[in-house]
Amino acid sequence: MTQSQRCNRKRTHSPLIALFFLVFIVCSILYNELSIQRIHQDSHHDHQEAPVRYIQPNLFDRKSEVLDRFSKCNATREYSGSKIGWADPRVKSGRRRVGSERCDVFSGKWVFDNASYPLYNESQCPYMSDQLACHKHGRSDVRYQYWRWQPHNCNLKRWNATEMWEKLRGKRLMFVGDSLNRGQWISMLCLLQSVIPENKRSITPNAQLTIFRAEEYNATVEFLWAPLLVESNSDDPVNHRLDERIICPDSVLKHSSQWEQADILVFNSYLWWRQGPVKLLWSSEENGVCEELDGLGAMELAMSAWADWVASKLNPLKKRVFFVTMSPTHLWSREWQPGSEGNCYNEKIPIDLEGYWGSGSDLPTMRMLDKVLSKLGSKVTVLNITQLSEYRKDGHPSIYRKFWETLKPQQLSNPPSYSDCIHWCLPGVPDVWNELLFHFL
């Protein structure tokens, strides 16, 4: 074969070889794309979450017995992911009552004012709690009583007990919540009682619902113990320190049967959700089997069940509802004084750093509350006491209160170890919370 023939044969096969490789490359690309699509589809199918189960709350009372401090879960399983489904077409997510049009009364500073404060004398209030009477229990520095909350660019309405009683004439004012809300209720009694003759006022014995009556105004100021808002095994106002916290996350019916007749309602809930996992016993569960969820998730379920009651049952023309945001704790002095190792013990002045925010106030909780409360629109007035109370590291009882358990010698030798940096001395910070309530009424 000549050189010319060999060259012609090579040229004849070259286009065929090129075409073969082109087809091979195209087929490879298509095959790979189809394989990737199948992998993605299979992966999506494998990881696709089950649809969320929405439970409509407050439909019926639990079929089993009401929860009490002796209740136990027969078994515990993983949280199913169920949510509370609540909606009311009459409720719009528009404007809500969080402050006046002209001024944000929740933004400001504390001003020392020993001319106008305190608004009452601790020893002259017959309803004072030994948990909150700090001067009575040995606190000699009483500067905590003399601070006035001063909003930026405006003033809070000046407290007037007679005017407050006129607002309450013929009405029931009820505080619903935990011991912090009970402290606000006691503050309100101390603020109001002095203008009512002793023979014209009365109070029921300590119980889940405690009622203060003022005869001449045909009015009551009440406190309902409901620390988790929904039904729980911690609803006993005295015996509620339990190892296992159990709630009925989809029902406020037990408590709402007592609060639904009130004209003005002041709710709170926060600290009890920060004590570890919570057991959920759904209303439809007949076998006593609980689910377990972290505190924030459980609180969102409870808040949603509460919000369902507000959305579906509340007529804002006849009732006023307030929700008090979380009350901060001051457990770590290093947060306001870097390098120190203590807590609120021996603190005598407020924090003066504007915008200070410690670990005692949980931002995820605030965001969750905002999400729930914003859906209720103007049906709820939010009393945002968190930031203003954050500054008051000096306002807690610390060691100056009655303790229900006998303190051990090693505790007594180390005061910060048993200091109460959760509750508030009276007179003190909760009086300002009530001034805010008075301002919005």
C-alpha positions in Angstrom: 0.0 0.0 0.0 1.4 3.4 -1.0 1.8 6.3 1.4 -1.0 8.2 -0.4 -3.5 5.3 0.1 -2.7 5.0 3.8 -3.4 8.7 4.3 -6.7 8.5 2.4 -7.8 5.6 4.6 -7.0 7.5 7.8 -9.0 10.5 6.6 -12.0 8.3 5.8 -12.1 6.9 9.4 -11.4 10.1 11.2 -15.0 11.6 10.9 -16.5 8.4 12.1 -14.3 8.2 15.2 -15.0 11.8 16.0 -18.8 11.3 15.7 -18.5 8.2 17.9 -16.7 10.1 20.7 -19.2 13.0 20.4 -22.2 10.6 20.9 -20.4 8.9 23.8 -19.8 12.3 25.6 -23.4 13.4 25.1 -24.8 10.1 26.4 -22.4 10.3 29.4 -23.6 13.8 30.3 -27.3 12.9 30.0 -26.7 9.7 32.1 -24.9 11.7 34.8 -27.6 14.3 34.9 -30.4 11.7 35.3 -28.4 9.9 38.0 -27.9 13.2 39.9 -31.7 13.9 39.6 -32.5 10.5 41.0 -30.1 10.9 43.9 -31.6 14.3 44.8 -35.1 12.9 44.5 -34.2 9.9 46.7 -32.4 12.1 49.2 -35.4 14.5 49.4 -37.7 11.6 49.8 -35.6 10.1 52.6 -35.2 13.4 54.5 -38.7 14.8 53.9 -40.2 15.7 57.2 -43.6 14.3 58.1 -46.4 16.9 57.9 -46.9 18.9 61.1 -49.9 17.8 63.1 -51.9 20.8 64.3 -54.1 20.3 67.4 -57.0 22.7 68.0 -56.8 23.6 71.7 -59.4 24.2 74.4 -62.0 21.9 72.9 -62.7 19.7 75.9 -61.5 18.9 79.3 -59.1 16.0 79.7 -60.8 12.6 79.8 -58.6 11.4 82.6 -58.4 13.1 86.0 -57.2 16.7 86.4 -53.5 17.0 86.9 -52.3 17.5 90.4 -49.0 17.3 92.3 -49.4 13.5 92.6 -49.8 13.0 88.8 -47.2 10.9 87.0 -46.6 9.9 83.4 -47.2 6.2 82.8 -44.6 6.4 80.1 -42.6 9.0 78.1 -42.0 9.0 74.4 -40.2 11.5 72.0 -42.0 14.7 71.1 -44.2 14.1 68.1 -43.8 17.6 66.7 -47.5 18.5 67.2 -48.3 22.2 67.2 -51.2 24.2 68.5 -53.4 25.3 65.6 -55.2 28.5 66.5 -56.6 31.3 64.3 -59.3 33.8 64.4 -60.2 35.8 61.2 -61.4 38.7 63.4 -57.8 39.1 64.7 -55.4 41.0 62.5 -51.7 41.2 62.9 -51.7 44.9 62.7 -51.3 47.5 65.4 -51.2 46.4 69.0 -51.0 48.3 72.3 -47.3 48.3 73.2 -46.9 52.0 74.0 -48.4 55.4 73.5 -48.3 57.1 70.2 -46.1 59.9 71.4 -43.6 58.1 73.5 -42.2 54.7 74.3 -42.6 54.5 78.1 -40.6 51.3 78.3 -37.4 53.1 77.2 -35.8 55.3 79.7 -33.6 55.4 82.9 -33.9 55.1 86.6 -33.7 58.4 88.6 -33.1 58.6 92.3 -36.1 60.3 93.8 -36.4 60.2 97.6 -39.0 63.0 97.6 -41.8 61.1 95.7 -40.9 57.5 96.5 -41.6 55.0 97.9 -45.3 55.2 97.1 -46.2 53.3 100.4 -44.5 52.2 103.5 -43.5 48.5 103.8 -44.5 48.2 107.4 -47.9 49.9 106.9 -49.1 47.4 104.2 -51.0 44.6 105.9 -50.7 42.4 102.8 -46.9 42.5 102.5 -45.3 39.1 101.9 -42.3 37.9 104.0 -40.7 36.9 100.8 -40.6 40.5 99.6 -40.3 42.5 102.9 -36.6 43.1 102.6 -36.3 45.9 105.3 -38.2 43.8 107.8 -35.8 41.0 107.2 -32.6 43.0 107.8 -31.8 45.0 104.8 -30.6 48.3 106.2 -29.8 50.0 102.9 -33.2 51.1 101.6 -32.1 53.1 98.6 -33.8 50.4 96.4 -37.1 52.0 97.4 -36.3 55.5 96.0 -35.8 55.0 92.3 -38.3 56.4 89.8 -38.6 55.2 86.2 -38.2 58.1 83.8 -39.1 57.4 80.1 -37.1 59.3 77.5 -38.9 62.5 76.3 -42.1 62.0 78.3 -43.5 61.1 81.8 -45.4 58.2 83.2 -48.8 59.1 84.5 -48.4 59.9 88.2 -49.9 57.2 90.5 -53.2 58.1 92.2 -54.9 55.4 94.3 -58.3 57.0 94.3 -58.2 57.4 90.5 -57.2 53.8 90.1 -60.2 52.7 92.3 -62.5 54.7 90.0 -61.1 52.8 87.0 -61.9 49.6 88.9 -65.3 50.6 90.2 -67.7 47.6 89.6 -64.9 45.5 88.1 -62.6 42.6 88.7 -58.9 43.0 88.2 -57.1 39.7 88.2 -53.4 38.9 88.0 -52.8 35.4 86.6 -49.4 33.7 86.7 -46.5 32.8 89.0 -44.9 34.2 92.1 -43.5 37.2 90.2 -47.0 38.1 89.1 -48.1 37.5 92.7 -45.5 40.0 93.8 -47.0 42.5 91.3 -50.5 41.8 92.8 -49.2 42.3 96.4 -47.6 45.6 95.1 -51.0 46.6 93.8 -52.7 45.9 97.1 -50.1 47.9 99.0 -50.6 50.8 96.5 -54.4 50.7 96.8 -55.3 49.7 100.3 -54.5 52.9 102.2 -57.5 54.8 100.8 -60.0 52.0 101.8 -61.2 52.0 105.4 -60.2 48.8 107.2 -63.8 47.8 107.8 -64.6 48.2 104.1 -62.0 45.8 102.8 -61.4 42.1 103.1 -59.2 39.3 101.6 -59.8 35.6 101.2 -57.4 33.1 102.8 -54.4 32.0 100.8 -55.7 29.7 98.0 -55.3 29.2 94.3 -57.6 32.3 93.8 -57.1 35.0 96.4 -59.5 37.9 96.3 -59.2 41.4 97.8 -62.5 43.2 98.0 -63.2 46.9 98.4 -66.9 47.3 99.3 -67.4 51.0 98.5 -66.1 50.5 94.9 -67.7 47.1 94.5 -64.4 46.0 93.1 -61.9 43.2 93.6 -58.2 42.8 93.0 -57.4 39.1 92.6 -54.5 36.7 92.1 -54.9 33.3 90.4 -51.9 30.9 90.7 -51.3 29.5 87.2 -47.5 29.5 86.7 -47.6 27.7 83.3 -50.9 29.2 82.1 -52.1 25.8 80.9 -53.2 23.0 83.3 -50.2 21.5 85.1 -49.2 19.3 88.0 -47.8 22.5 89.6 -51.2 24.3 90.1 -51.1 23.9 93.8 -50.2 27.4 95.1 -48.2 25.9 98.0 -47.0 22.4 97.1 -45.6 22.8 93.6 -41.9 22.0 93.9 -41.8 18.8 91.9 -39.1 16.8 90.2 -41.2 16.2 87.1 -43.1 19.1 85.4 -46.2 17.9 83.6 -48.5 20.1 81.5 -51.6 19.7 79.4 -50.2 21.8 76.5 -53.5 22.2 74.6 -55.9 23.4 77.4 -56.3 26.5 79.6 -59.9 25.5 80.4 -59.2 24.7 84.0 -57.8 28.2 84.7 -60.0 30.1 82.2 -63.1 28.9 84.0 -61.9 31.2 86.9 -60.4 34.1 84.9 -63.1 34.4 82.2 -65.4 36.6 84.3 -62.7 39.2 85.2 -62.8 42.6 83.5 -59.1 43.3 83.5 -56.6 40.5 83.2 -52.8 40.7 83.8 -50.9 37.6 82.7 -47.3 36.5 83.0 -45.2 33.4 82.4 -41.5 32.8 82.0 -39.3 31.4 84.8 -41.0 28.1 85.2 -40.1 27.2 81.6 -36.4 27.6 82.4 -36.1 24.6 84.8 -35.4 21.8 82.3 -37.5 19.6 80.0 -41.3 19.5 80.4 -43.6 16.5 80.0 -46.6 17.0 77.7 -49.8 15.2 78.4 -52.2 15.9 75.5 -55.9 16.2 76.3 -56.8 13.3 74.0 -54.3 11.0 75.6 -56.1 8.3 77.6 -53.2 6.1 78.6 -51.2 8.6 80.6 -48.3 8.6 78.0 -46.4 11.8 78.0 -44.1 13.4 75.4 -41.0 15.4 76.4 -40.0 18.8 75.1 -37.5 21.6 76.1 -38.8 24.5 78.0 -39.0 27.0 75.2 -40.9 24.7 72.9 -43.3 23.8 75.7 -43.8 27.5 76.5 -44.7 28.2 72.9 -47.4 25.5 73.0 -48.8 26.9 76.2 -48.7 30.4 74.9 -50.5 29.3 71.8 -53.3 27.6 73.8 -53.6 30.8 75.9 -53.7 32.9 72.7 -56.4 30.7 71.3 -58.6 31.6 74.3 -57.9 35.3 73.9 -58.5 35.2 70.1 -61.8 33.2 70.3 -63.3 34.3 73.6 -62.3 37.8 74.3 -64.4 40.8 73.5 -61.9 43.8 73.7 -64.8 46.2 74.1 -65.7 44.5 77.4 -62.3 43.2 78.7 -58.7 44.4 78.9 -55.9 41.9 78.7 -52.3 42.7 79.6 -49.3 40.5 79.2 -46.2 41.2 81.3 -43.0 40.2 79.6 -40.3 38.3 81.4 -38.8 39.5 84.7 -35.0 39.2 84.6 -32.8 37.5 87.1 -29.3 38.7 88.2 -27.4 35.6 89.0 -24.0 36.4 87.6 -22.3 39.7 88.7 -19.6 39.1 86.0 -22.2 40.2 83.4 -22.3 43.8 84.8 -19.0 43.8 86.5 -16.4 41.7 84.5 -14.0 39.7 86.6 -16.3 39.5 89.7 -17.7 36.3 91.0 -21.1 36.9 92.7 -24.7 37.8 92.1 -27.2 40.4 93.3 -26.0 40.1 96.9 -24.9 43.4 98.3 -25.8 45.3 95.1 -27.0 48.8 96.0 -27.4 50.8 92.8 -28.9 50.1 89.4 -26.9 49.3 86.3 -26.4 52.6 84.4 -25.4 51.1 81.0 -28.3 51.8 78.7 -29.3 48.7 76.8 -27.7 46.3 79.3 -29.0 42.8 78.7 -28.0 39.8 80.9 -28.5 36.1 80.6 -31.4 36.3 83.0 -33.5 37.4 80.0 -33.8 35.0 77.1 -33.9 36.5 73.6 -35.3 33.4 71.9 -38.2 33.6 74.5 -38.8 37.3 73.7 -38.9 36.5 70.0 -41.3 33.7 70.5 -43.5 35.9 72.7 -43.5 38.7 70.1 -44.5 36.2 67.4 -47.5 34.9 69.4 -48.6 38.3 70.8 -48.3 40.1 67.5 -51.0 37.8 66.1 -53.5 39.0 68.7 -53.3 42.6 67.6 -55.0 45.1 69.9 -56.6 42.4 72.0 -53.5 42.4 74.2 -51.6 45.3 75.7 -47.9 44.3 76.2 -46.2 45.6 79.4 -42.6 45.3 78.4 -41.0 45.4 81.8 -37.9 43.4 80.8 -35.4 46.0 79.8 -36.2 48.5 82.6 -36.0 45.7 85.2 -32.7 44.5 83.8 -31.1 47.6 85.2 -32.2 46.9 88.8 -29.6 44.4 90.0 -30.1 46.1 93.4 -33.8 45.4 93.7 -33.9 41.7 94.7 -34.4 40.4 98.2 -31.0 38.6 98.2 -30.7 37.2 101.7 -33.2 39.7 103.2 -36.4 37.6 103.1 -38.0 34.7 104.9 -36.7 31.3 103.6 -39.1 28.4 104.0 -36.2 25.8 104.4 -33.7 25.9 107.2 -30.4 27.2 105.9 -27.3 25.1 106.5 -24.2 26.6 108.2 -22.1 26.5 104.9 -24.9 28.5 103.2 -25.0 31.1 106.0 -21.3 31.5 105.7 -21.6 32.3 102.0 -24.5 34.7 101.4 -24.4 34.7 97.6 -25.0 30.9 97.7 -28.6 31.4 98.9 -29.4 34.9 97.7 -32.8 35.3 96.0 -31.9 37.2 92.8 -35.3 36.3 91.2 -38.0 38.1 93.2 -38.2 41.8 94.0 -38.2 43.8 97.2 -41.3 45.8 98.0 -41.6 48.8 97.8 -39.6 48.5 94.6 -39.5 47.5 91.0 -43.0 45.9 90.8 -44.6 49.2 91.8 -43.3 50.6 88.5 -44.9 47.7 86.7 -48.2 48.8 88.2 -47.6 52.4 87.4 -47.3 51.2 83.8 -50.6 49.3 84.1 -52.2 52.4 85.5 -50.7 54.5 82.7 -52.4 52.2 80.0 -55.7 51.9 81.8 
